[in-house]
Structures are given as structure tokens and as C-alpha cells.
Amino acid sequence: MFGNKKNNLPPRPHPLLPEQVLEDILNANKDDVVFIFNNKEESGGENLHYPMNTNDAESVYARLKIYLNVKESLKKLSGALSMKNESLQSANVEMQRMAEGIRKQAQDALVKQ
């Protein structure tokens, strides 16, 4: 019964090479939400995961500054996401009203015939 069905799906694309992924990341817009935290200008190009001197005041200050910037960015993104969520919910309610109105009109048209 189900064994005769042909697989009409195209073959999967090959995975991207690391160079292609890096190129995509580097060519992304600065306001792209996915890559917003990978801004080398804010981090000063340092490797903040493994700092050379963790007790150095400059290093601590740089990490704290980046942390606060990321926290502020997250607050802004959270607010924007909340506004978009509310907008989508109100649009959903309006679409449900419209769909109900169309159903009633269709039902009335069928009853009149």
C-alpha cells in the first residue's frame, strides 16, 4: 500500500564548508539579529573566553563593558520581540474574526439557495 510511493524529494545539498560559513557571518548586516553578538569591534578582537590575565583591570573592564552592552541589547531585543508578539496576537484575533464572518456569509448564502 505505502511501498509504491516514489520519493520525489531532491537530494540534500552538501554541507557548507567552514570557509563558506565564515564568509556568510562576515558578510551579514550589523543589524542582523542572528549575528548581533558577534561584533568584533565591541570585543576589541580579543578572545574573551580565554583572557591572558583574568585579574588585569583592563581585561575585567573590557569584559564588563561587553557584558553590559550585550545585556542592553537583550533588553532592546526582548522589547521588540514583545511588541511583535502582541502585534501577531492581535492580527490572529482579527483574522479569526474575519474567518468567522466569511463562514457566516457562506452559510447564509448556502441557506438562501
Jmol script that loads the backbone (N, CA, C; Angstrom):
load data "model"
ATOM      1  N   MET A   1       0.818  -1.187   0.000  1.00  0.00           N
ATOM      2  CA  MET A   1       0.000   0.000   0.000  1.00  0.00           C
ATOM      3  C   MET A   1       0.863   1.252   0.000  1.00  0.00           C
ATOM      4  N   PHE A   2       1.796   1.353   0.937  1.00  0.00           N
ATOM      5  CA  PHE A   2       2.647   2.538   1.024  1.00  0.00           C
ATOM      6  C   PHE A   2       3.994   2.322   0.334  1.00  0.00           C
ATOM      7  N   GLY A   3       4.307   1.132  -0.060  1.00  0.00           N
ATOM      8  CA  GLY A   3       5.611   0.830  -0.635  1.00  0.00           C
ATOM      9  C   GLY A   3       5.780   1.328  -2.066  1.00  0.00           C
ATOM     10  N   ASN A   4       4.679   1.626  -2.778  1.00  0.00           N
ATOM     11  CA  ASN A   4       4.768   2.045  -4.172  1.00  0.00           C
ATOM     12  C   ASN A   4       5.007   3.535  -4.337  1.00  0.00           C
ATOM     13  N   LYS A   5       5.012   4.252  -3.270  1.00  0.00           N
ATOM     14  CA  LYS A   5       5.154   5.700  -3.349  1.00  0.00           C
ATOM     15  C   LYS A   5       6.593   6.049  -3.709  1.00  0.00           C
ATOM     16  N   LYS A   6       6.758   6.905  -4.743  1.00  0.00           N
ATOM     17  CA  LYS A   6       8.090   7.307  -5.170  1.00  0.00           C
ATOM     18  C   LYS A   6       8.578   8.465  -4.316  1.00  0.00           C
ATOM     19  N   ASN A   7       9.866   8.530  -4.131  1.00  0.00           N
ATOM     20  CA  ASN A   7      10.480   9.626  -3.393  1.00  0.00           C
ATOM     21  C   ASN A   7      10.787  10.746  -4.383  1.00  0.00           C
ATOM     22  N   ASN A   8       9.988  11.813  -4.363  1.00  0.00           N
ATOM     23  CA  ASN A   8      10.154  12.916  -5.298  1.00  0.00           C
ATOM     24  C   ASN A   8      10.992  14.051  -4.726  1.00  0.00           C
ATOM     25  N   LEU A   9      11.595  13.822  -3.590  1.00  0.00           N
ATOM     26  CA  LEU A   9      12.396  14.868  -2.976  1.00  0.00           C
ATOM     27  C   LEU A   9      13.746  14.993  -3.673  1.00  0.00           C
ATOM     28  N   PRO A  10      14.216  16.219  -3.860  1.00  0.00           N
ATOM     29  CA  PRO A  10      15.554  16.375  -4.447  1.00  0.00           C
ATOM     30  C   PRO A  10      16.603  15.927  -3.442  1.00  0.00           C
ATOM     31  N   PRO A  11      17.803  15.624  -3.907  1.00  0.00           N
ATOM     32  CA  PRO A  11      18.841  15.211  -2.954  1.00  0.00           C
ATOM     33  C   PRO A  11      19.216  16.364  -2.028  1.00  0.00           C
ATOM     34  N   ARG A  12      19.657  16.027  -0.850  1.00  0.00           N
ATOM     35  CA  ARG A  12      20.046  17.051   0.111  1.00  0.00           C
ATOM     36  C   ARG A  12      21.288  17.784  -0.386  1.00  0.00           C
ATOM     37  N   PRO A  13      21.360  19.080  -0.106  1.00  0.00           N
ATOM     38  CA  PRO A  13      22.574  19.801  -0.508  1.00  0.00           C
ATOM     39  C   PRO A  13      23.749  19.392   0.375  1.00  0.00           C
ATOM     40  N   HIS A  14      24.945  19.589  -0.155  1.00  0.00           N
ATOM     41  CA  HIS A  14      26.141  19.267   0.614  1.00  0.00           C
ATOM     42  C   HIS A  14      26.286  20.281   1.747  1.00  0.00           C
ATOM     43  N   PRO A  15      26.809  19.856   2.884  1.00  0.00           N
ATOM     44  CA  PRO A  15      27.012  20.811   3.992  1.00  0.00           C
ATOM     45  C   PRO A  15      28.013  21.886   3.570  1.00  0.00           C
ATOM     46  N   LEU A  16      27.830  23.068   4.142  1.00  0.00           N
ATOM     47  CA  LEU A  16      28.725  24.170   3.824  1.00  0.00           C
ATOM     48  C   LEU A  16      30.107  23.918   4.399  1.00  0.00           C
ATOM     49  N   LEU A  17      31.093  24.434   3.707  1.00  0.00           N
ATOM     50  CA  LEU A  17      32.457  24.380   4.213  1.00  0.00           C
ATOM     51  C   LEU A  17      32.623  25.450   5.284  1.00  0.00           C
ATOM     52  N   PRO A  18      33.538  25.252   6.222  1.00  0.00           N
ATOM     53  CA  PRO A  18      33.743  26.273   7.259  1.00  0.00           C
ATOM     54  C   PRO A  18      34.048  27.651   6.668  1.00  0.00           C
ATOM     55  N   GLU A  19      34.763  27.692   5.549  1.00  0.00           N
ATOM     56  CA  GLU A  19      35.079  28.972   4.918  1.00  0.00           C
ATOM     57  C   GLU A  19      33.805  29.673   4.439  1.00  0.00           C
ATOM     58  N   GLN A  20      32.853  28.902   3.921  1.00  0.00           N
ATOM     59  CA  GLN A  20      31.602  29.479   3.461  1.00  0.00           C
ATOM     60  C   GLN A  20      30.780  30.013   4.634  1.00  0.00           C
ATOM     61  N   VAL A  21      30.785  29.297   5.745  1.00  0.00           N
ATOM     62  CA  VAL A  21      30.054  29.751   6.931  1.00  0.00           C
ATOM     63  C   VAL A  21      30.659  31.050   7.439  1.00  0.00           C
ATOM     64  N   LEU A  22      31.998  31.092   7.528  1.00  0.00           N
ATOM     65  CA  LEU A  22      32.667  32.316   7.978  1.00  0.00           C
ATOM     66  C   LEU A  22      32.385  33.479   7.041  1.00  0.00           C
ATOM     67  N   GLU A  23      32.367  33.209   5.746  1.00  0.00           N
ATOM     68  CA  GLU A  23      32.066  34.261   4.776  1.00  0.00           C
ATOM     69  C   GLU A  23      30.648  34.799   4.988  1.00  0.00           C
ATOM     70  N   ASP A  24      29.688  33.910   5.229  1.00  0.00           N
ATOM     71  CA  ASP A  24      28.312  34.339   5.499  1.00  0.00           C
ATOM     72  C   ASP A  24      28.243  35.198   6.758  1.00  0.00           C
ATOM     73  N   ILE A  25      28.962  34.782   7.784  1.00  0.00           N
ATOM     74  CA  ILE A  25      28.936  35.537   9.038  1.00  0.00           C
ATOM     75  C   ILE A  25      29.553  36.915   8.847  1.00  0.00           C
ATOM     76  N   LEU A  26      30.671  36.967   8.151  1.00  0.00           N
ATOM     77  CA  LEU A  26      31.360  38.243   7.964  1.00  0.00           C
ATOM     78  C   LEU A  26      30.604  39.187   7.038  1.00  0.00           C
ATOM     79  N   ASN A  27      29.808  38.641   6.111  1.00  0.00           N
ATOM     80  CA  ASN A  27      29.055  39.474   5.170  1.00  0.00           C
ATOM     81  C   ASN A  27      27.662  39.834   5.672  1.00  0.00           C
ATOM     82  N   ALA A  28      27.308  39.378   6.862  1.00  0.00           N
ATOM     83  CA  ALA A  28      25.976  39.657   7.409  1.00  0.00           C
ATOM     84  C   ALA A  28      25.873  41.132   7.793  1.00  0.00           C
ATOM     85  N   ASN A  29      24.654  41.661   7.726  1.00  0.00           N
ATOM     86  CA  ASN A  29      24.411  43.035   8.157  1.00  0.00           C
ATOM     87  C   ASN A  29      24.629  43.148   9.650  1.00  0.00           C
ATOM     88  N   LYS A  30      25.035  44.339  10.096  1.00  0.00           N
ATOM     89  CA  LYS A  30      25.273  44.534  11.524  1.00  0.00           C
ATOM     90  C   LYS A  30      23.985  44.436  12.327  1.00  0.00           C
ATOM     91  N   ASP A  31      22.839  44.744  11.711  1.00  0.00           N
ATOM     92  CA  ASP A  31      21.580  44.704  12.443  1.00  0.00           C
ATOM     93  C   ASP A  31      20.897  43.342  12.355  1.00  0.00           C
ATOM     94  N   ASP A  32      21.560  42.360  11.776  1.00  0.00           N
ATOM     95  CA  ASP A  32      21.014  41.009  11.701  1.00  0.00           C
ATOM     96  C   ASP A  32      20.979  40.417  13.105  1.00  0.00           C
ATOM     97  N   VAL A  33      19.799  40.006  13.554  1.00  0.00           N
ATOM     98  CA  VAL A  33      19.618  39.537  14.925  1.00  0.00           C
ATOM     99  C   VAL A  33      20.470  38.300  15.214  1.00  0.00           C
ATOM    100  N   VAL A  34      20.641  37.461  14.247  1.00  0.00           N
ATOM    101  CA  VAL A  34      21.378  36.220  14.476  1.00  0.00           C
ATOM    102  C   VAL A  34      22.840  36.499  14.803  1.00  0.00           C
ATOM    103  N   PHE A  35      23.406  37.515  14.166  1.00  0.00           N
ATOM    104  CA  PHE A  35      24.828  37.772  14.322  1.00  0.00           C
ATOM    105  C   PHE A  35      25.121  39.018  15.143  1.00  0.00           C
ATOM    106  N   ILE A  36      24.163  39.514  15.887  1.00  0.00           N
ATOM    107  CA  ILE A  36      24.347  40.791  16.576  1.00  0.00           C
ATOM    108  C   ILE A  36      25.407  40.710  17.677  1.00  0.00           C
ATOM    109  N   PHE A  37      25.617  39.559  18.268  1.00  0.00           N
ATOM    110  CA  PHE A  37      26.572  39.453  19.357  1.00  0.00           C
ATOM    111  C   PHE A  37      27.964  39.077  18.875  1.00  0.00           C
ATOM    112  N   ASN A  38      28.150  38.878  17.591  1.00  0.00           N
ATOM    113  CA  ASN A  38      29.452  38.537  17.040  1.00  0.00           C
ATOM    114  C   ASN A  38      30.091  39.769  16.413  1.00  0.00           C
ATOM    115  N   ASN A  39      30.080  40.884  17.146  1.00  0.00           N
ATOM    116  CA  ASN A  39      30.615  42.136  16.645  1.00  0.00           C
ATOM    117  C   ASN A  39      32.030  42.299  17.162  1.00  0.00           C
ATOM    118  N   LYS A  40      33.035  42.145  16.295  1.00  0.00           N
ATOM    119  CA  LYS A  40      34.429  42.187  16.710  1.00  0.00           C
ATOM    120  C   LYS A  40      34.849  43.577  17.167  1.00  0.00           C
ATOM    121  N   GLU A  41      34.177  44.614  16.683  1.00  0.00           N
ATOM    122  CA  GLU A  41      34.552  45.963  17.081  1.00  0.00           C
ATOM    123  C   GLU A  41      34.289  46.187  18.568  1.00  0.00           C
ATOM    124  N   GLU A  42      33.211  45.611  19.095  1.00  0.00           N
ATOM    125  CA  GLU A  42      32.897  45.780  20.514  1.00  0.00           C
ATOM    126  C   GLU A  42      33.840  44.980  21.393  1.00  0.00           C
ATOM    127  N   SER A  43      34.267  43.821  20.929  1.00  0.00           N
ATOM    128  CA  SER A  43      35.120  42.982  21.763  1.00  0.00           C
ATOM    129  C   SER A  43      36.581  43.359  21.655  1.00  0.00           C
ATOM    130  N   GLY A  44      36.923  44.263  20.755  1.00  0.00           N
ATOM    131  CA  GLY A  44      38.308  44.664  20.599  1.00  0.00           C
ATOM    132  C   GLY A  44      39.159  43.578  19.968  1.00  0.00           C
ATOM    133  N   GLY A  45      38.538  42.568  19.386  1.00  0.00           N
ATOM    134  CA  GLY A  45      39.267  41.500  18.729  1.00  0.00           C
ATOM    135  C   GLY A  45      39.916  40.525  19.691  1.00  0.00           C
ATOM    136  N   GLU A  46      39.696  40.649  20.975  1.00  0.00           N
ATOM    137  CA  GLU A  46      40.299  39.756  21.954  1.00  0.00           C
ATOM    138  C   GLU A  46      39.496  38.472  22.060  1.00  0.00           C
ATOM    139  N   ASN A  47      40.159  37.447  22.520  1.00  0.00           N
ATOM    140  CA  ASN A  47      39.477  36.203  22.819  1.00  0.00           C
ATOM    141  C   ASN A  47      39.023  36.279  24.267  1.00  0.00           C
ATOM    142  N   LEU A  48      37.757  36.617  24.479  1.00  0.00           N
ATOM    143  CA  LEU A  48      37.266  36.860  25.831  1.00  0.00           C
ATOM    144  C   LEU A  48      36.980  35.574  26.600  1.00  0.00           C
ATOM    145  N   HIS A  49      36.973  34.443  25.909  1.00  0.00           N
ATOM    146  CA  HIS A  49      36.733  33.184  26.609  1.00  0.00           C
ATOM    147  C   HIS A  49      37.979  32.744  27.384  1.00  0.00           C
ATOM    148  N   TYR A  50      39.138  33.080  26.868  1.00  0.00           N
ATOM    149  CA  TYR A  50      40.395  32.680  27.492  1.00  0.00           C
ATOM    150  C   TYR A  50      41.342  33.888  27.577  1.00  0.00           C
ATOM    151  N   PRO A  51      41.026  34.847  28.433  1.00  0.00           N
ATOM    152  CA  PRO A  51      41.906  36.015  28.528  1.00  0.00           C
ATOM    153  C   PRO A  51      43.253  35.617  29.126  1.00  0.00           C
ATOM    154  N   MET A  52      44.284  36.325  28.723  1.00  0.00           N
ATOM    155  CA  MET A  52      45.627  36.008  29.196  1.00  0.00           C
ATOM    156  C   MET A  52      45.779  36.299  30.693  1.00  0.00           C
ATOM    157  N   ASN A  53      45.255  37.446  31.125  1.00  0.00           N
ATOM    158  CA  ASN A  53      45.378  37.811  32.536  1.00  0.00           C
ATOM    159  C   ASN A  53      43.984  38.173  33.035  1.00  0.00           C
ATOM    160  N   THR A  54      43.351  37.266  33.729  1.00  0.00           N
ATOM    161  CA  THR A  54      41.966  37.493  34.145  1.00  0.00           C
ATOM    162  C   THR A  54      41.846  38.526  35.251  1.00  0.00           C
ATOM    163  N   ASN A  55      42.911  38.822  35.954  1.00  0.00           N
ATOM    164  CA  ASN A  55      42.850  39.800  37.026  1.00  0.00           C
ATOM    165  C   ASN A  55      43.268  41.193  36.579  1.00  0.00           C
ATOM    166  N   ASP A  56      43.652  41.325  35.338  1.00  0.00           N
ATOM    167  CA  ASP A  56      44.049  42.620  34.814  1.00  0.00           C
ATOM    168  C   ASP A  56      42.823  43.537  34.785  1.00  0.00           C
ATOM    169  N   ALA A  57      42.980  44.760  35.295  1.00  0.00           N
ATOM    170  CA  ALA A  57      41.852  45.691  35.385  1.00  0.00           C
ATOM    171  C   ALA A  57      41.283  46.011  34.007  1.00  0.00           C
ATOM    172  N   GLU A  58      42.141  46.153  33.009  1.00  0.00           N
ATOM    173  CA  GLU A  58      41.666  46.455  31.651  1.00  0.00           C
ATOM    174  C   GLU A  58      40.844  45.293  31.098  1.00  0.00           C
ATOM    175  N   SER A  59      41.303  44.085  31.348  1.00  0.00           N
ATOM    176  CA  SER A  59      40.595  42.904  30.868  1.00  0.00           C
ATOM    177  C   SER A  59      39.231  42.783  31.543  1.00  0.00           C
ATOM    178  N   VAL A  60      39.206  42.989  32.847  1.00  0.00           N
ATOM    179  CA  VAL A  60      37.946  42.913  33.588  1.00  0.00           C
ATOM    180  C   VAL A  60      36.990  43.992  33.110  1.00  0.00           C
ATOM    181  N   TYR A  61      37.516  45.202  32.907  1.00  0.00           N
ATOM    182  CA  TYR A  61      36.688  46.314  32.430  1.00  0.00           C
ATOM    183  C   TYR A  61      36.133  46.008  31.035  1.00  0.00           C
ATOM    184  N   ALA A  62      36.976  45.485  30.153  1.00  0.00           N
ATOM    185  CA  ALA A  62      36.525  45.171  28.793  1.00  0.00           C
ATOM    186  C   ALA A  62      35.429  44.113  28.820  1.00  0.00           C
ATOM    187  N   ARG A  63      35.607  43.078  29.631  1.00  0.00           N
ATOM    188  CA  ARG A  63      34.581  42.031  29.716  1.00  0.00           C
ATOM    189  C   ARG A  63      33.286  42.570  30.314  1.00  0.00           C
ATOM    190  N   LEU A  64      33.419  43.425  31.332  1.00  0.00           N
ATOM    191  CA  LEU A  64      32.231  44.013  31.950  1.00  0.00           C
ATOM    192  C   LEU A  64      31.493  44.912  30.965  1.00  0.00           C
ATOM    193  N   LYS A  65      32.231  45.691  30.198  1.00  0.00           N
ATOM    194  CA  LYS A  65      31.627  46.574  29.207  1.00  0.00           C
ATOM    195  C   LYS A  65      30.867  45.763  28.152  1.00  0.00           C
ATOM    196  N   ILE A  66      31.470  44.690  27.697  1.00  0.00           N
ATOM    197  CA  ILE A  66      30.806  43.835  26.705  1.00  0.00           C
ATOM    198  C   ILE A  66      29.570  43.183  27.314  1.00  0.00           C
ATOM    199  N   TYR A  67      29.682  42.727  28.547  1.00  0.00           N
ATOM    200  CA  TYR A  67      28.536  42.119  29.229  1.00  0.00           C
ATOM    201  C   TYR A  67      27.375  43.103  29.317  1.00  0.00           C
ATOM    202  N   LEU A  68      27.675  44.340  29.718  1.00  0.00           N
ATOM    203  CA  LEU A  68      26.617  45.337  29.843  1.00  0.00           C
ATOM    204  C   LEU A  68      26.015  45.685  28.482  1.00  0.00           C
ATOM    205  N   ASN A  69      26.847  45.748  27.443  1.00  0.00           N
ATOM    206  CA  ASN A  69      26.334  46.017  26.098  1.00  0.00           C
ATOM    207  C   ASN A  69      25.415  44.891  25.624  1.00  0.00           C
ATOM    208  N   VAL A  70      25.830  43.665  25.896  1.00  0.00           N
ATOM    209  CA  VAL A  70      25.012  42.518  25.498  1.00  0.00           C
ATOM    210  C   VAL A  70      23.699  42.511  26.280  1.00  0.00           C
ATOM    211  N   LYS A  71      23.778  42.834  27.570  1.00  0.00           N
ATOM    212  CA  LYS A  71      22.570  42.864  28.394  1.00  0.00           C
ATOM    213  C   LYS A  71      21.604  43.931  27.885  1.00  0.00           C
ATOM    214  N   GLU A  72      22.123  45.103  27.547  1.00  0.00           N
ATOM    215  CA  GLU A  72      21.277  46.172  26.995  1.00  0.00           C
ATOM    216  C   GLU A  72      20.667  45.764  25.661  1.00  0.00           C
ATOM    217  N   SER A  73      21.474  45.103  24.831  1.00  0.00           N
ATOM    218  CA  SER A  73      20.957  44.627  23.544  1.00  0.00           C
ATOM    219  C   SER A  73      19.846  43.610  23.746  1.00  0.00           C
ATOM    220  N   LEU A  74      20.021  42.729  24.723  1.00  0.00           N
ATOM    221  CA  LEU A  74      18.988  41.733  25.006  1.00  0.00           C
ATOM    222  C   LEU A  74      17.697  42.391  25.487  1.00  0.00           C
ATOM    223  N   LYS A  75      17.819  43.451  26.296  1.00  0.00           N
ATOM    224  CA  LYS A  75      16.621  44.164  26.738  1.00  0.00           C
ATOM    225  C   LYS A  75      15.887  44.770  25.551  1.00  0.00           C
ATOM    226  N   LYS A  76      16.648  45.396  24.640  1.00  0.00           N
ATOM    227  CA  LYS A  76      16.028  46.003  23.458  1.00  0.00           C
ATOM    228  C   LYS A  76      15.368  44.942  22.590  1.00  0.00           C
ATOM    229  N   LEU A  77      16.076  43.824  22.379  1.00  0.00           N
ATOM    230  CA  LEU A  77      15.510  42.751  21.564  1.00  0.00           C
ATOM    231  C   LEU A  77      14.278  42.148  22.223  1.00  0.00           C
ATOM    232  N   SER A  78      14.308  42.030  23.544  1.00  0.00           N
ATOM    233  CA  SER A  78      13.152  41.493  24.269  1.00  0.00           C
ATOM    234  C   SER A  78      11.947  42.408  24.099  1.00  0.00           C
ATOM    235  N   GLY A  79      12.173  43.719  24.201  1.00  0.00           N
ATOM    236  CA  GLY A  79      11.074  44.668  23.997  1.00  0.00           C
ATOM    237  C   GLY A  79      10.521  44.606  22.588  1.00  0.00           C
ATOM    238  N   ALA A  80      11.423  44.547  21.598  1.00  0.00           N
ATOM    239  CA  ALA A  80      10.978  44.456  20.205  1.00  0.00           C
ATOM    240  C   ALA A  80      10.213  43.161  19.973  1.00  0.00           C
ATOM    241  N   LEU A  81      10.698  42.073  20.558  1.00  0.00           N
ATOM    242  CA  LEU A  81      10.028  40.786  20.404  1.00  0.00           C
ATOM    243  C   LEU A  81       8.652  40.802  21.052  1.00  0.00           C
ATOM    244  N   SER A  82       8.534  41.443  22.204  1.00  0.00           N
ATOM    245  CA  SER A  82       7.232  41.546  22.874  1.00  0.00           C
ATOM    246  C   SER A  82       6.242  42.336  22.032  1.00  0.00           C
ATOM    247  N   MET A  83       6.712  43.448  21.444  1.00  0.00           N
ATOM    248  CA  MET A  83       5.825  44.248  20.598  1.00  0.00           C
ATOM    249  C   MET A  83       5.380  43.459  19.371  1.00  0.00           C
ATOM    250  N   LYS A  84       6.313  42.724  18.755  1.00  0.00           N
ATOM    251  CA  LYS A  84       5.950  41.926  17.580  1.00  0.00           C
ATOM    252  C   LYS A  84       4.995  40.797  17.961  1.00  0.00           C
ATOM    253  N   ASN A  85       5.191  40.219  19.138  1.00  0.00           N
ATOM    254  CA  ASN A  85       4.312  39.161  19.612  1.00  0.00           C
ATOM    255  C   ASN A  85       2.896  39.693  19.810  1.00  0.00           C
ATOM    256  N   GLU A  86       2.779  40.867  20.430  1.00  0.00           N
ATOM    257  CA  GLU A  86       1.462  41.474  20.629  1.00  0.00           C
ATOM    258  C   GLU A  86       0.812  41.784  19.289  1.00  0.00           C
ATOM    259  N   SER A  87       1.601  42.273  18.352  1.00  0.00           N
ATOM    260  CA  SER A  87       1.077  42.580  17.023  1.00  0.00           C
ATOM    261  C   SER A  87       0.563  41.315  16.337  1.00  0.00           C
ATOM    262  N   LEU A  88       1.328  40.236  16.441  1.00  0.00           N
ATOM    263  CA  LEU A  88       0.893  38.972  15.834  1.00  0.00           C
ATOM    264  C   LEU A  88      -0.365  38.431  16.492  1.00  0.00           C
ATOM    265  N   GLN A  89      -0.458  38.557  17.811  1.00  0.00           N
ATOM    266  CA  GLN A  89      -1.643  38.075  18.503  1.00  0.00           C
ATOM    267  C   GLN A  89      -2.877  38.868  18.108  1.00  0.00           C
ATOM    268  N   SER A  90      -2.730  40.192  17.987  1.00  0.00           N
ATOM    269  CA  SER A  90      -3.884  40.989  17.575  1.00  0.00           C
ATOM    270  C   SER A  90      -4.267  40.691  16.128  1.00  0.00           C
ATOM    271  N   ALA A  91      -3.277  40.457  15.270  1.00  0.00           N
ATOM    272  CA  ALA A  91      -3.564  40.089  13.882  1.00  0.00           C
ATOM    273  C   ALA A  91      -4.266  38.731  13.825  1.00  0.00           C
ATOM    274  N   ASN A  92      -3.867  37.802  14.693  1.00  0.00           N
ATOM    275  CA  ASN A  92      -4.502  36.493  14.741  1.00  0.00           C
ATOM    276  C   ASN A  92      -5.965  36.619  15.151  1.00  0.00           C
ATOM    277  N   VAL A  93      -6.240  37.449  16.151  1.00  0.00           N
ATOM    278  CA  VAL A  93      -7.621  37.648  16.599  1.00  0.00           C
ATOM    279  C   VAL A  93      -8.448  38.250  15.466  1.00  0.00           C
ATOM    280  N   GLU A  94      -7.878  39.236  14.784  1.00  0.00           N
ATOM    281  CA  GLU A  94      -8.596  39.874  13.672  1.00  0.00           C
ATOM    282  C   GLU A  94      -8.859  38.883  12.535  1.00  0.00           C
ATOM    283  N   MET A  95      -7.873  38.035  12.240  1.00  0.00           N
ATOM    284  CA  MET A  95      -8.071  37.035  11.182  1.00  0.00           C
ATOM    285  C   MET A  95      -9.144  36.031  11.579  1.00  0.00           C
ATOM    286  N   GLN A  96      -9.195  35.656  12.843  1.00  0.00           N
ATOM    287  CA  GLN A  96     -10.231  34.728  13.287  1.00  0.00           C
ATOM    288  C   GLN A  96     -11.606  35.362  13.157  1.00  0.00           C
ATOM    289  N   ARG A  97     -11.702  36.646  13.480  1.00  0.00           N
ATOM    290  CA  ARG A  97     -12.989  37.351  13.305  1.00  0.00           C
ATOM    291  C   ARG A  97     -13.390  37.375  11.835  1.00  0.00           C
ATOM    292  N   MET A  98     -12.431  37.696  10.979  1.00  0.00           N
ATOM    293  CA  MET A  98     -12.719  37.751   9.549  1.00  0.00           C
ATOM    294  C   MET A  98     -13.136  36.374   9.029  1.00  0.00           C
ATOM    295  N   ALA A  99     -12.449  35.322   9.477  1.00  0.00           N
ATOM    296  CA  ALA A  99     -12.777  33.966   9.031  1.00  0.00           C
ATOM    297  C   ALA A  99     -14.180  33.587   9.488  1.00  0.00           C
ATOM    298  N   GLU A 100     -14.524  33.954  10.709  1.00  0.00           N
ATOM    299  CA  GLU A 100     -15.873  33.662  11.210  1.00  0.00           C
ATOM    300  C   GLU A 100     -16.924  34.422  10.400  1.00  0.00           C
ATOM    301  N   GLY A 101     -16.632  35.677  10.064  1.00  0.00           N
ATOM    302  CA  GLY A 101     -17.550  36.452   9.233  1.00  0.00           C
ATOM    303  C   GLY A 101     -17.735  35.838   7.865  1.00  0.00           C
ATOM    304  N   ILE A 102     -16.643  35.355   7.276  1.00  0.00           N
ATOM    305  CA  ILE A 102     -16.730  34.711   5.958  1.00  0.00           C
ATOM    306  C   ILE A 102     -17.530  33.418   6.058  1.00  0.00           C
ATOM    307  N   ARG A 103     -17.319  32.656   7.132  1.00  0.00           N
ATOM    308  CA  ARG A 103     -18.084  31.419   7.317  1.00  0.00           C
ATOM    309  C   ARG A 103     -19.585  31.710   7.421  1.00  0.00           C
ATOM    310  N   LYS A 104     -19.925  32.753   8.181  1.00  0.00           N
ATOM    311  CA  LYS A 104     -21.338  33.120   8.324  1.00  0.00           C
ATOM    312  C   LYS A 104     -21.925  33.556   6.987  1.00  0.00           C
ATOM    313  N   GLN A 105     -21.173  34.341   6.229  1.00  0.00           N
ATOM    314  CA  GLN A 105     -21.652  34.771   4.906  1.00  0.00           C
ATOM    315  C   GLN A 105     -21.845  33.588   3.987  1.00  0.00           C
ATOM    316  N   ALA A 106     -20.903  32.634   4.011  1.00  0.00           N
ATOM    317  CA  ALA A 106     -21.009  31.452   3.158  1.00  0.00           C
ATOM    318  C   ALA A 106     -22.216  30.610   3.593  1.00  0.00           C
ATOM    319  N   GLN A 107     -22.393  30.455   4.886  1.00  0.00           N
ATOM    320  CA  GLN A 107     -23.524  29.683   5.385  1.00  0.00           C
ATOM    321  C   GLN A 107     -24.842  30.353   5.006  1.00  0.00           C
ATOM    322  N   ASP A 108     -24.931  31.679   5.134  1.00  0.00           N
ATOM    323  CA  ASP A 108     -26.140  32.416   4.745  1.00  0.00           C
ATOM    324  C   ASP A 108     -26.417  32.269   3.258  1.00  0.00           C
ATOM    325  N   ALA A 109     -25.331  32.284   2.452  1.00  0.00           N
ATOM    326  CA  ALA A 109     -25.509  32.159   1.007  1.00  0.00           C
ATOM    327  C   ALA A 109     -26.021  30.757   0.652  1.00  0.00           C
ATOM    328  N   LEU A 110     -25.545  29.752   1.363  1.00  0.00           N
ATOM    329  CA  LEU A 110     -25.997  28.391   1.116  1.00  0.00           C
ATOM    330  C   LEU A 110     -27.442  28.193   1.563  1.00  0.00           C
ATOM    331  N   VAL A 111     -27.823  28.826   2.653  1.00  0.00           N
ATOM    332  CA  VAL A 111     -29.182  28.702   3.166  1.00  0.00           C
ATOM    333  C   VAL A 111     -30.169  29.372   2.206  1.00  0.00           C
ATOM    334  N   LYS A 112     -29.815  30.505   1.628  1.00  0.00           N
ATOM    335  CA  LYS A 112     -30.693  31.238   0.722  1.00  0.00           C
ATOM    336  C   LYS A 112     -30.945  30.484  -0.584  1.00  0.00           C
ATOM    337  N   GLN A 113     -30.035  29.616  -0.950  1.00  0.00           N
ATOM    338  CA  GLN A 113     -30.224  28.897  -2.216  1.00  0.00           C
ATOM    339  C   GLN A 113     -31.200  27.825  -2.065  1.00  0.00           C
TER     340      GLN A 113
END
end "model"
wireframe off; spacefill off
backbone 0.3
color backbone group
